[in-house]
């Protein structure tokens, strides 16, 4: 479900490509990397199955972050 939501993310009138993810085994464990044009998140898991289960949760995070409007800071 989260993947379908991520694929439909819109910013203004232009569509944003959905985040890409990969899972790779390293000496530290299984590394999940999810990234889009603006953000990249990496997290290490003890098993490949726990990394796969985290994909939907992380895609939901990307959807939530992209739905928030950026804040503009003014100089004091």
DSSP file (Angstrom, degrees, kcal/mol; ACC not computed):
  #  RESIDUE AA STRUCTURE BP1 BP2  ACC     N-H-->O    O-->H-N    N-H-->O    O-->H-N    TCO  KAPPA ALPHA  PHI   PSI    X-CA   Y-CA   Z-CA
    1    1 A X     >        0   0    0      0, 0.0     4,-2.1     0, 0.0     5,-0.2   0.000 360.0 360.0 360.0 -44.8    0.0    0.0    0.0
    2    2 A X  H  >  +     0   0    0      1,-0.2     4,-2.8     2,-0.2     5,-0.2   0.870 360.0  54.5 -63.6 -35.7    2.8    2.5    0.9
    3    3 A X  H  > S+     0   0    0      2,-0.2     4,-2.0     1,-0.2    -1,-0.2   0.922 107.7  49.3 -64.2 -42.7    4.5    1.8   -2.4
    4    4 A X  H  > S+     0   0    0      1,-0.2     4,-0.6     2,-0.2    -1,-0.2   0.891 112.5  48.5 -62.6 -38.2    1.3    2.6   -4.3
    5    5 A X  H >< S+     0   0    0     -4,-2.1     3,-0.9     1,-0.2    -2,-0.2   0.912 110.0  51.4 -66.4 -42.1    1.0    5.8   -2.3
    6    6 A X  H >< S+     0   0    0     -4,-2.8     3,-1.2     1,-0.3    -2,-0.2   0.844 104.7  57.1 -65.1 -32.6    4.6    6.7   -2.9
    7    7 A X  H 3< S+     0   0    0     -4,-2.0    -1,-0.3     1,-0.2    -2,-0.2   0.709 106.8  50.1 -71.4 -18.3    4.2    6.2   -6.7
    8    8 A X  T << S+     0   0    0     -3,-0.9    -1,-0.2    -4,-0.6    -2,-0.2   0.278  76.3 134.9-103.2  10.7    1.4    8.8   -6.7
    9    9 A X    <   -     0   0    0     -3,-1.2     7,-1.6     7,-0.2     2,-0.4  -0.392  35.2-168.0 -62.6 131.5    3.2   11.6   -4.8
   10   10 A X  E     -A   15   0A   0      5,-0.2     2,-0.5    -2,-0.1     5,-0.2  -0.965  16.5-166.0-124.2 140.4    2.6   14.9   -6.5
   11   11 A X  E >  S-A   14   0A   0      3,-2.2     3,-2.0    -2,-0.4     2,-0.3  -0.970  70.4 -47.1-123.7 113.8    4.4   18.2   -5.9
   12   12 A X  T 3  S-     0   0    0     -2,-0.5    -2,-0.0     1,-0.3     0, 0.0  -0.476 118.4 -31.9  61.4-124.1    2.6   21.1   -7.5
   13   13 A X  T 3  S+     0   0    0     -2,-0.3     2,-0.4    -3,-0.1    -1,-0.3   0.425 123.0  84.3-106.5  -0.2    1.7   19.9  -11.0
   14   14 A X  E <  S-A   11   0A   0     -3,-2.0    -3,-2.2     1,-0.0     2,-0.2  -0.861  76.5-124.0-108.2 139.2    4.8   17.7  -11.6
   15   15 A X  E     -A   10   0A   0     -2,-0.4     2,-0.5    -5,-0.2    -5,-0.2  -0.531  17.8-140.1 -78.1 141.8    5.0   14.1  -10.4
   16   16 A X        -     0   0    0     -7,-1.6    -7,-0.2    -2,-0.2     3,-0.1  -0.869  25.4-114.0-100.2 133.6    7.9   13.1   -8.1
   17   17 A X        -     0   0    0     -2,-0.5    20,-0.3     1,-0.1     3,-0.1  -0.374  39.1-102.5 -66.2 146.8    9.5    9.7   -8.9
   18   18 A X        -     0   0    0      1,-0.1    -1,-0.1   -11,-0.1   -11,-0.1  -0.270  44.2 -88.8 -68.4 156.1    9.0    7.2   -6.1
   19   19 A X        -     0   0    0     40,-0.1     2,-0.3    -3,-0.1    17,-0.2  -0.316  39.2-136.9 -62.1 147.1   11.8    6.5   -3.7
   20   20 A X  E     -B   35   0B   0     15,-3.0    15,-2.6    -3,-0.1     2,-0.3  -0.806  21.5-166.8-102.3 147.7   14.2    3.7   -4.7
   21   21 A X  E     -B   34   0B   0     -2,-0.3     2,-0.3    13,-0.2    13,-0.2  -0.964  11.2-177.3-136.1 155.2   15.4    1.1   -2.2
   22   22 A X  E     -B   33   0B   0     11,-2.1    11,-2.6    -2,-0.3     2,-0.4  -0.988  12.2-153.7-145.4 152.6   18.0   -1.6   -2.0
   23   23 A X  E     +B   32   0B   0     -2,-0.3     2,-0.4     9,-0.2     9,-0.2  -0.998  20.7 173.4-128.3 127.5   19.0   -4.2    0.6
   24   24 A X  E     -B   31   0B   0      7,-2.1     7,-3.3    -2,-0.4     2,-0.4  -0.987  30.6-120.7-137.2 144.8   22.6   -5.5    0.8
   25   25 A X  E     +B   30   0B   0     -2,-0.4     2,-0.2     5,-0.2     5,-0.2  -0.697  38.4 168.3 -84.8 133.8   24.4   -7.8    3.2
   26   26 A X        -     0   0    0      3,-3.0     3,-0.5    -2,-0.4     0, 0.0  -0.754  52.5 -93.2-130.7 178.8   27.5   -6.2    4.9
   27   27 A X  S    S+     0   0    0     -2,-0.2     3,-0.1     1,-0.2    -2,-0.0   0.804 126.5  49.9 -64.4 -28.4   29.7   -7.2    7.8
   28   28 A X  S    S-     0   0    0      1,-0.3     2,-0.3     0, 0.0    -1,-0.2   0.672 124.7 -88.8 -84.4 -18.1   27.5   -5.2   10.1
   29   29 A X  S    S-     0   0    0     -3,-0.5    -3,-3.0    15,-0.0     2,-0.6  -0.980  71.2 -22.8 143.4-155.7   24.2   -6.7    9.0
   30   30 A X  E     -BC  25  45B   0     15,-3.3    15,-3.1    -2,-0.3     2,-0.6  -0.834  59.4-150.9 -96.5 121.8   21.7   -6.1    6.3
   31   31 A X  E     -BC  24  44B   0     -7,-3.3    -7,-2.1    -2,-0.6     2,-0.5  -0.827   6.3-162.4-100.7 123.5   21.7   -2.5    5.1
   32   32 A X  E     -BC  23  43B   0     11,-3.2    11,-2.4    -2,-0.6     2,-0.5  -0.914   9.0-174.1-101.4 125.5   18.5   -0.9    3.8
   33   33 A X  E     +BC  22  42B   0    -11,-2.6   -11,-2.1    -2,-0.5     2,-0.4  -0.988   4.7 178.5-121.7 126.3   18.9    2.2    1.7
   34   34 A X  E     +BC  21  41B   0      7,-2.5     7,-3.0    -2,-0.5     2,-0.3  -0.995  12.7 163.8-125.6 132.2   16.0    4.3    0.5
   35   35 A X  E     +BC  20  40B   0    -15,-2.6   -15,-3.0    -2,-0.4     5,-0.2  -0.997  17.2 175.8-149.3 152.3   16.4    7.4   -1.5
   36   36 A X        -     0   0    0      3,-2.5   -18,-0.1    -2,-0.3   -17,-0.1  -0.625  59.7 -70.4-132.3-163.0   14.7    9.9   -3.7
   37   37 A X  S    S+     0   0    0    -20,-0.3     3,-0.1    -2,-0.2   -18,-0.0   0.764 130.1  29.6 -66.0 -24.6   15.8   13.2   -5.3
   38   38 A X  S    S+     0   0    0      1,-0.2     2,-0.3     0, 0.0    -1,-0.2   0.628 120.1  30.1-111.4 -18.1   15.8   15.0   -1.9
   39   39 A X        -     0   0    0      2,-0.0    -3,-2.5     0, 0.0     2,-0.4  -0.984  48.4-164.6-149.4 151.1   16.6   12.5    0.8
   40   40 A X  E     -C   35   0B   0     -2,-0.3     2,-0.4    -5,-0.2    -5,-0.2  -0.996   9.2-171.4-139.0 134.5   18.5    9.3    1.5
   41   41 A X  E     -C   34   0B   0     -7,-3.0    -7,-2.5    -2,-0.4     2,-0.4  -0.990   0.3-171.1-128.3 133.9   18.0    7.1    4.6
   42   42 A X  E     +C   33   0B   0     -2,-0.4     2,-0.3    -9,-0.2    -9,-0.2  -0.985   7.9 173.7-125.2 135.8   20.2    4.1    5.5
   43   43 A X  E     -C   32   0B   0    -11,-2.4   -11,-3.2    -2,-0.4     2,-0.4  -0.999  21.7-138.4-142.2 141.6   19.4    1.7    8.3
   44   44 A X  E     -C   31   0B   0     -2,-0.3     2,-0.3   -13,-0.2   -13,-0.2  -0.843  20.1-172.9-104.1 135.6   21.1   -1.6    9.4
   45   45 A X  E     -C   30   0B   0    -15,-3.1   -15,-3.3    -2,-0.4     3,-0.0  -0.877  30.3-130.7-124.4 156.2   19.1   -4.7   10.4
   46   46 A X  S    S+     0   0    0     -2,-0.3     2,-0.3   -17,-0.2    -1,-0.1   0.767  92.5  31.2 -78.5 -25.0   20.2   -8.0   11.8
   47   47 A X  S  > S-     0   0    0    -17,-0.1     4,-1.5     1,-0.1     5,-0.1  -0.938  73.9-126.7-132.1 155.6   18.2  -10.1    9.2
   48   48 A X  H  > S+     0   0    0     -2,-0.3     4,-2.4     1,-0.2     5,-0.2   0.868 111.0  56.5 -64.7 -37.0   17.2   -9.6    5.6
   49   49 A X  H  > S+     0   0    0      1,-0.2     4,-2.2     2,-0.2    -1,-0.2   0.883 105.2  50.0 -66.6 -36.8   13.6  -10.3    6.5
   50   50 A X  H  > S+     0   0    0      2,-0.2     4,-1.1     1,-0.2    -1,-0.2   0.870 110.7  50.9 -68.7 -34.2   13.5   -7.5    9.1
   51   51 A X  H  X S+     0   0    0     -4,-1.5     4,-0.6     2,-0.2     3,-0.3   0.913 110.3  49.2 -65.8 -42.1   15.0   -5.1    6.4
   52   52 A X  H >X S+     0   0    0     -4,-2.4     3,-1.0     1,-0.2     4,-0.5   0.891 108.3  53.5 -64.4 -38.6   12.3   -6.2    3.9
   53   53 A X  H 3X S+     0   0    0     -4,-2.2     4,-0.6     1,-0.2     3,-0.3   0.797 104.6  56.9 -65.4 -26.9    9.6   -5.6    6.5
   54   54 A X  H 3X S+     0   0    0     -4,-1.1     4,-2.5    -3,-0.3    -1,-0.2   0.642  85.0  83.0 -79.4 -14.3   10.9   -2.1    7.1
   55   55 A X  H <X S+     0   0    0     -3,-1.0     4,-2.6    -4,-0.6     5,-0.2   0.940  92.0  45.2 -58.1 -51.9   10.6   -1.0    3.4
   56   56 A X  H  X S+     0   0    0     -4,-0.5     4,-2.1    -3,-0.3    -1,-0.2   0.896 113.2  51.4 -60.1 -40.3    6.8   -0.1    3.6
   57   57 A X  H  X S+     0   0    0     -4,-0.6     4,-1.7     1,-0.2    -1,-0.2   0.906 112.6  45.4 -62.9 -41.8    7.4    1.8    6.9
   58   58 A X  H  X S+     0   0    0     -4,-2.5     4,-2.3     2,-0.2    -2,-0.2   0.863 110.0  53.7 -72.1 -35.4   10.2    3.8    5.3
   59   59 A X  H  X S+     0   0    0     -4,-2.6     4,-2.2    -5,-0.2    -1,-0.2   0.882 107.5  52.1 -64.5 -36.3    8.3    4.4    2.2
   60   60 A X  H  X S+     0   0    0     -4,-2.1     4,-2.6    -5,-0.2    -2,-0.2   0.894 106.9  53.5 -63.9 -39.7    5.5    5.8    4.4
   61   61 A X  H  X S+     0   0    0     -4,-1.7     4,-2.7     2,-0.2    -2,-0.2   0.930 108.9  48.4 -58.8 -47.0    8.1    8.1    6.0
   62   62 A X  H  X S+     0   0    0     -4,-2.3     4,-2.3     1,-0.2    -2,-0.2   0.900 111.2  50.7 -61.6 -40.6    9.1    9.4    2.6
   63   63 A X  H  X S+     0   0    0     -4,-2.2     4,-1.4     2,-0.2    -1,-0.2   0.926 111.6  47.6 -62.5 -44.7    5.5   10.0    1.7
   64   64 A X  H  X S+     0   0    0     -4,-2.6     4,-0.7     1,-0.2    -2,-0.2   0.917 113.0  48.1 -63.5 -44.0    4.9   11.9    4.9
   65   65 A X  H >< S+     0   0    0     -4,-2.7     3,-0.7     1,-0.2    -1,-0.2   0.887 111.1  49.7 -66.0 -38.6    8.0   14.0    4.5
   66   66 A X  H 3< S+     0   0    0     -4,-2.3    -1,-0.2     1,-0.2    -2,-0.2   0.757 105.3  58.7 -73.1 -22.4    7.2   14.9    0.9
   67   67 A X  H 3< S+     0   0    0     -4,-1.4     2,-0.3    -3,-0.2    -1,-0.2   0.680  89.3  88.5 -78.9 -17.2    3.6   15.9    1.8
   68   68 A X  S << S-     0   0    0     -4,-0.7     2,-0.2    -3,-0.7     3,-0.1  -0.623  82.3-123.2 -82.9 137.5    4.9   18.6    4.3
   69   69 A X        -     0   0    0     -2,-0.3    -2,-0.1     1,-0.1    -1,-0.1  -0.556  33.4-103.5 -77.3 144.2    5.6   22.0    2.9
   70   70 A X        -     0   0    0     -2,-0.2     2,-0.4    -4,-0.1    -1,-0.1  -0.353  32.4-125.6 -66.3 147.1    9.1   23.3    3.4
   71   71 A X        -     0   0    0     -3,-0.1     2,-0.6    -2,-0.0    -1,-0.1  -0.765  14.9-142.7 -94.7 139.6    9.6   25.9    6.1
   72   72 A X        -     0   0    0     -2,-0.4     2,-0.4     2,-0.0     0, 0.0  -0.897  12.5-150.0-103.9 124.9   11.2   29.2    5.2
   73   73 A X        -     0   0    0     -2,-0.6     2,-0.4     0, 0.0    -2,-0.0  -0.786   5.9-150.0 -96.3 137.6   13.5   30.6    7.8
   74   74 A X        -     0   0    0     -2,-0.4     2,-0.1     1,-0.0    -2,-0.0  -0.852  23.9-110.2-104.3 141.0   13.9   34.4    8.1
   75   75 A X              0   0    0     -2,-0.4    -1,-0.0     1,-0.1     0, 0.0  -0.428 360.0 360.0 -66.7 140.8   17.1   35.9    9.3
   76   76 A X              0   0    0     -2,-0.1    -1,-0.1     0, 0.0    -2,-0.0   0.467 360.0 360.0 -79.6 360.0   16.8   37.5   12.7
